[in-house]
Amino acid sequence: MAKSRDDEQLAGRLVVVAALALVLILPPFLARFDRTDRVFGVPVLWAYLYIVWIVVIALVAVIGGRSR
């Protein structure tokens, strides 16, 4: 019984991370970062996308690391 509950919580957390990732890459958010400016020589849009990607991977790693 406890194992099923843990699996449900894990699945719920991963769904939240996936939803967050989806929201962060929707066009309204991307449009805010579509500029000609650069951050350390990288266009702002690409920097934003890489940061979102890193954050999502880190969240999945933390969530996965805490399970079992």
FENRA-V81225 format. One line per field, one symbol per residue. psi: psi as a letter, one per 20 degrees, with the letter a starting at -180 (. if undefined). burial: I if it has 9 or more other ideal C-beta (glycine too) atoms within 8 Angstrom, else O. A space follows every 10 residues. Layout:
# FENRA-V81225
psi = ???
burial = ???
This chain:
# FENRA-V81225
psi = ghhggghggg gghhgggggg gghijqhhgh hhjnrirqok jpqgghgggh gggggggggh ggghhip.
burial = OOOOOIOOOI OOIIOOIOOI IOOOIOOOII OOIOOOOOOO OIIIIOIIII OIOOOIOOII OOIOOOOO
